Amino acid sequence: METRDKRLQILSKSEVEEIYGIPKFSDEDRELHFYVDSVLRSELKKIRQLNAKIYFILQIGYFKAKKMIPLLDTYLMTDDIKYIGNKLFNETIQIDKFDIPISSITLLNTKILNLVSYSFCKFEIKRDIEIRLKNLAKIYTKPYDILKDLINYLESRKIILPGYSYFQESIGNALSKEKKRLGKLILRNTSKEERALFDELLMKEEVIYELQFYKNEPKDFSNKELKNEIDRKNFLQPLFTISQSIVSKFKISNENLDFYGSLVIYYTVSKLKKISGKTIYLYLICFVTIRYKKSYDNIIDSYIHSINSLIKNSVAYKKNKILEFNILGNMNLKKIKTFIDYFLNKKNLEDMKFKDVRKELDEILDDEEKQQLSNFLSENTYDFKKFEWDYFTNFQLKFKTNTRYLFKELDLEFKKSEVDLLEAVNFIKGRLLNKKSIRSCAESDFPLNFIPKRHQKFIIGNQENPEINPDKYEFLIYRLVKERLESGDAYFKYSINFKSLEDDLVSKEELKNMDLLEEKLNIPNLNTPIDKILDALKSEVEAAYLEVNKNILANNNDFVKLIKNEDDITWEVKRETADSSGNYEFYGQFKKINIINLLNFVNHQCDFISAFSHILDKNKKKEVETNILNACLVAFGTNIGLKGISQVSDVKFSILRNAAKSYIRLETLHDANDLIINKIESFEAFKYFKLDELDLHSSSDGQKFGTQFNTINSRYSPKYFGLEKGITSYSLVSNHIPINAKNIGAHEHESHYVFDILFNNTSNINPTIHSTDSHGINRVNFVILDFFGYKFAPRYKAIKSKDNRLAAFDDLSSYKNFIIKPHHKINVDLIQNEWDNIVRIFVSLGLRKLTQSTIVRKFSSYSRKNRTHKALWEYNSIIETLHLLQYLNDPVYRKQISKSLNRGEAYHKLKRAIFHANNGKFRVKTEVEQQIWSECIRLLANCILLYNTYIINQFLLNNKKYDFETKVEAIKKISPTAWQHVNFYGEFEFYRKDNGINFSDMIDSIVLKYFGQNA
C-alpha cells in the first residue's frame, strides 16, 4: 500500500535556517538593522528593564531582516546583544544573566507586531490557509511550490509565518486529501467495465506488458516507428475518451496532470501493480491523457517533417534539372551550327522548300531537343519552378507511401476562412479512406477553389485547356495543410503543441478579475492604461534618439563611424575585439580533487542530496544512499553510464539502477541544482561576479550534442553533426552559474525558448538583463521580456543591417537631419485597439497555461498576420529601438553584453569537459533520459562552481593581509568556471571515507601568493 509521511521534507536544513533562523549580522548590518529612530525611541521609554529594551531592539532588527521574530537564544544572539548594550546603552551585558520572563516576551512581541503592522498566524488565518491549500494542491504537486505560495500569501497579509512543522503537516495533509478526492471522483465517474479497460494496461501480452508498448516513444521518423505510434494512438483512443471526461472534472493544473502521468513512465509495471486501486487509476488516467496527446503531436510533427523533407528533395531535384538543362542547352546550341552551315553552303536559297528545311533540321535535332533548346534560349522567361513540381510526378511513391499514411490520421479543424481547403482535404481523405484511386476521378470532381494563383499553372496547366495533374494536386493539399498547421490556421483540440490559439490563451472570463491576476502574476504594468505606457515609451525613445545623435556629432561615440558622401552622410560601426573573461592560471596551482570528494564537500555545504526524494515519497533514504546517488550523478553527468561506472567503482549495477529509477528524476535534479545555486548566491564573493552594480545580467545559448541513438527530437545538422543526428542543450547562465536549462531539437529556433527558460528559473538568482546572440531574436521577445520585468539585450552579428528596425512615434520627416534615424512610424492606434488581446497573451504566458515556447512560436511566426500579431510586433519594435539606440551609444552596455555571452561560452566548455566519455554523445533512447543526463551535467558543473566560489569567498572573508578593496578587485579577475583542478577520470571509490579538504593550507600558501601578485 502506498503511504505518505505526515512530515514532508519540504526544505533542506539550510533553507529552514534561512527562513526561521537568527540572522548573522556583520558590523555594517548591525548598524543598519539596530538603528533606533524617533518612533522606536519613544517606545523604548515605555520599557523599564534594560534586558527588555535590548530584546525589543534585537527583535525589531531581526524582523527588518527576515519578517520573523525568532525564539530567544542568547548563545546565538550573543554578539548582537553585546553590540546593542554597548552601542546604544553604553552597558556591558553579561550574557549568562541575560534573561526575560515569558510573559514579558509575549508582551514585547505583541508591541513589535503592532509597531510593524503585522500579526501572528491565528486560528482564523489558519482556516483561510486550509481553504487555500485545497486549491493549491490542485495546482501543484511539489510541496515546495505550495510553501512558496503560502509564504507570499502570508507576507502580503502581513502575517508572521507559523512554525515549519505546521507547514509540513498541513501541506502533507492537503496533498493526501487531494489524492483521495481524485480517487473518489474516479470511482464515482467510471464504471467497472471502464476501469477494467485500464486494468488491461497492466496485463502481460506475450513477452511484454501492454503498457510498456504505450510508454515507448518513437525513435525516429521511419515507417516502422510511425506505424507503431499510430497504433498507440488508435489503441489509446477509447481509453482517452473515458479519461478526457474524467479529467475535465478533476479541475487540476496541467502540471499536476503531467506529474501523475509521469509516474507511470518512471515505474515498472510490476511496481505499478503494487499501488492501491484508486491511486493507480489516477496515474493511468493522467498517463493516457498525456500520451494520447503526445502521440497526436508526434504524428503531426512527423507529417510536417515528411513534407519538409519532400520539399527539400524537390528543390535538390530542381537544381540538378537546371544543371542538366544548361548542359543539354549548350550541347543543342552547338548542333545548330550544322544547321546554319547548311544554309551558308546553299547557293539558291530562294528555291528551297520549307519541307526540305524541316527535314534537314529534323536530322540534326529531334522534337524533344528542339523544345529543350527553345526553353534554353528563352531562359529569362522560363519558369524553373516547373522542375520542382515535376519531382512529385516522377517520384510520386516517395510521398504516397509515407505521407498518405500520416495524412489519413489527421483529424484537423480549420479556420472558417479555409473552407475551400477543407473541401479539398475531405475530398482527398475520402478517396484514400475508401481505398479509391485519385487518378480515376473525373476532372469535374476535383475541388479547385483552394489552389493559390502562383501554383495553378503547375497543377491544372493552361486555363484554356486545363488538365489536372493528380499527383501534384494531391501533394499541394498536403503542403498547404502543413503550412496551415505551422501558421495555426489548422489545429487539433486534443493536441499539446497544435491546439488553436484560442485554446492556448486564458479565457476572457478569467481576465475579468484583473486585480487578483496582478497579485498572482506580479506583472507591474498589467493594470496600467496603455496610453500611459505609450506616453512613457515615447519620451524614452525621443530622448534616446537625441542622445545617440548628439554624441555622434560631438565625436563622443567611437563605435559609430560616419561616412560622408556627396549628397548624404551614412554610418557604419567599428569592429570591437571580444573580451575574454576568466583567469584560469589561478586554479592551475591547486592540487587536484576527485569528483567524489567534491560532491561530498558540496553536499556538506548545502545538503543537495536531500532533494532526491523517493518517487512515491516513502522509503526514507539510508545513510549509504548518498554514496549511491553520487555514483548515479557521476555516471550520467560524465556520460560513463550506470553499467560503465559499476565496472570502475565499488557500487553494483543493480543497486545503481534501482536508485536511479527511484530518485533521479527531472524534478529532484532541478531541486538539487537550485539548492547548490542558492548556496553559491549566498556567498559574499558572488556579488562581485556581477557585471553591473544594480542589475544582474544573464545570457542563454544553445550547445549541440550528438546522439548515438535516434529519438524523435534528434535531427540532422551537417554543420554540427556531419551525417549524424543530435540535439541542442539550451542553457541560462547568470554570473557564471547555469541557473536553468532544457533540451530542444536541433531544428528548433532558440528564440522560442528565451522567455520560457528565464521565467521558469526557480533559483534565488533572478536576472534583470538578458542577452542572447542573433539566434535569440524574434518579433516578440523584446516586448514579452519587457512586460515581465526583464530587459532584453541581444548582441547583433551585423548591427548596421538592423537599422531598418528602428522606429519612432513622430513622422519620419522630423528626423531627416539625424544620423541615426527611424525607418518606420509606430502604429499607436493599432496597439491601443488591440491592447486587451495583448494583455490576454501576457496573462496566458504568466499563468503557464501552456508551455511558453509554444505560444511564443505562434506569435513570432511570420505566417500569422492578424491585427493582434501586428500590434504585438509594433510594440516589440518600440522596445527593440530602445535597445538598438543604447547599444550604439553606450560602450559599457555593449561590453556587459559581450562579457555575459562569453560567460555562457565558458560554461559550454565546462560541460564538454564533464560530459567527456563515449565521445560526448548522448547514449540514451528517450527525450526524458536526455534531459535527465543534461541536468546531471549541470549539477556536476554547479558543484565545481560552488567549490571554486567557496575558495574565492574564503580569501575574501578570512584573509587579513590585504584590504577589502584590493581583494574585491582581485576577485573580479577570476572566473569560477574552471575545472583543471578537478579529476573526472580513473576508478571511483564511492564508499571510501572522505577525509575532507584542508582549505586553510590552500588559502594560506597558494591563494595569497596568487592574489598578492595579481591584485
Secondary structure, DSSP 8 states (H G I E B T S, - for coil): -----SS---S-HHHHHHHHS-----HHHHHHHT---HHHHHHHTT--SHHHHHHHHHHHHHHHHHS------TTTTHHHHHHHHHHHH-----GGG----HHHHHHHHHHHHHHHT-B---HHHHHHHHHHHHHHHHH-S-HHHHHHHHHHHHHHTTB----HHHHHHHHHHHHHHHHHHHHHHHHHH--HHHHHHHHGGGSEETTEEHHHHHH----SS-HHHHHHHHHHHHHHHHHHHHHHHHHHHH---HHHHHHHHHHHHHS-HHHHTTS-HHHHHHHHHHHHHHHHHHHHHHHHHHHHHHHHHHHHHHHHHHHHHHHHHHHHHHHHHHHHHHHHHHHHH-S-GGG--HHHHHHHHHHH--HHHHHHHHHHHTGGG--THHHHHHHHHHTHHHHHHHHHHHHTT---EE-GGGHHHHHHHHHHHHHHHTT--STTS-GGGS--TTS-HHHHHHHT--SSS----HHHHHHHHHHHHHHHHHHTSEE-TT-SSSS-HHHHS--TTGGG-HHHHHHHH--TTTTS-HHHHHHHHHHHHHHHHHHHHHHHHTT--SSEEEEE-SS-EEEEE----------THHHHTS--EEHHHHHHHHHHHH-GGGG---TTS-S---TTHHHHHHHHHHHHHTT--HHHHHHTBSS-HHHHHHHHHHH--HHHHHHHHHHHHHHHHHSGGGGGG-SSSS--EEEEEEEEEEBSS--TT-EE-HHHHTTSEEEEEEEEEETTEEEEEEEEETTS-GGGGHHHHHHT--SS---SEEE--GGG--SSHHHHHHHTT-EE----SSGGGGGGG-EESS-GGGGTT-SS--SEE--HHHHHHTHHHHHHHHHHHHTTSS-HHHHHHHHH-TT--SHHHHHHHHHHHHHHHHHHHHHHH-HHHHHHHHHHHHHHHHHHHHHHHHS-GGGG-B--SSHHHHHHHHHHHHHHHHHHHHHHHHHHHHHHHH--SS-HHHHHHHHTT--S---TTEE--S-B-TTS------HHHHIIIIIHHHHHHH-
